Amino acid sequence: MVKLIKNTDGLKPQHISDMPLFEKVYMPLEYGDKLISRVYNDGSLYYLTQAREDFEYVVKGEEWNFIGCLSEKGIKEIELRIDTICKNIPQVSLQNQTVYELIWKLKCNDEMREFLILDVSDDQNEMFDEITEIVNSEG
């Protein structure tokens, strides 16, 4: 079973129990924090922020920050791509985990499925890249 980030701090009440369309986790290969985002069916876009102690190494808390809403057209475009991905790309397991650059958790029908991206420059990631472009152009 795919696990989403459990933290609900900062989410609007209607999103606390809703399953997002997707949750995307970008993990820099070298240095830096994970960058985590979510989009919900109503177009709400959130990023997870990590507050730090004075020493900058210690995370003292995480909270979802509402960024804005994607248009209905943008959500429909994302849903089309998610549907294509869910039908055509097999879900992969973390059992043989290496270093992944991106983890996409997509709502496929009524369940979350996980897709791992080893290299963001790979041409096979076109649908995922298109989702990112839609979010970036509207968010």
N, C-alpha and C positions, 0 to 999 in steps of 0.2 A: 504494500500500500504506500502510495506517495504521500509524504508528509510536507505540509506547508509550514512556513514560519508560524509558530504558535502565538507569538506576541500580537495582541490586538490593540495595544495602546495607540491612540491617535486615529483609529478607524472610525468612520461614521457608524452610528448604531446599526443601520441596515446592512453594513458590510461585515459586521462581527461574525454573524452566522452564515453569510453567503459564501459560496465557493467562487473565487475569482475566475475570469476567463483564462488568465495565466498569471504565473509568478515567474519572474526571470531573475536569476542570480548570476551576476558576472563576477568572476574571480580572477583578478589580475595575476598573471603568472609570476611576476617578479615581486612587487611590493605594493601594498595598499590594501584598503578595506574592500570587502565584498560590496558590490553595488546591487541592491535588491529593489525590484519594482513589481507592482501589481496593477492589473487593470480588471475592473468589474464590468458586468453586463450593461450597467447604466452609463458606462464610459468613464467612471471615476478612476483617476490615475493617482497612485501613491508611490512614494519612495520611502524606504526605511532608513532613518538617520541614526547614527550612533554618537551619542554625547560622550565626551571623553573627560577624564580627570586632567588636572593640570600637567601631568607628566606625558600626556598624549598617547601612551601605550595602553592604558587601562580604560576599557569601555565601561561607563557607569550606567548606561541605559540605552535602550533602543525605542524608537517611536516611529510609527507610520505618519508621514506628512502628506496631506492631500495637496496635489499639484494643480489639478483642474479636471475638466471633463472633455473626453474625446467626443467628436460629433457622432450622430447616429450613423452617418455614412462610413466614418472611420471604423466604428465597431462592426458594422456589417462586413467591411473589407477584412478585418482581423478574423472574424468568425469564419469567413470563407477559407482563409488560409489555414486556420486551425483545423477545420474540417478536412481539408486536403492532407495536412500533415498526419492527422489521426488515422486516416484511411490508408495512407501510402508509406508511412515510415514506421518501422517497428520500434516499440519502446525498448530501451536498453536498461540493464540492471547495473546498480552500483557495486555489485559483488566483485567485479574485476577493476575496481576503481584505480585510475591513474590520475593525472592532473587534468582537470577539465576547465576550460575557459568559461563556458556558459552552461548553466543548467536551466532548461525550460520546463516548467510544470504547466501543462495545458489541460483545460477542461475538455475532455473527449466524452461527449454525451453527458452522463451524470457522474463521471469519475475523473480524477486527476491522473494524468500519465506523465512520465518523465522522459525527457529527451536530452542527451548529453552532447555537447559540442566540444570537440577536442581542439579545433583550430577554426577561429572565426573567419579566416580567409578562404576556407574550403568552399568551392562552388556548390556543393550539395546542401548548403545552408541557405539557399536563396529564399525559401518561404519564411524562415525565421528572420532573415535580414529585412524582408518586406514588412513584416509585423513591426520591427524596430523602426523602420522608416515612417510608417503610418503614425506610430506613437510620437516620434520626434517631430513630425511635421504638425501635429495637432496639440501636443502636450505642453 
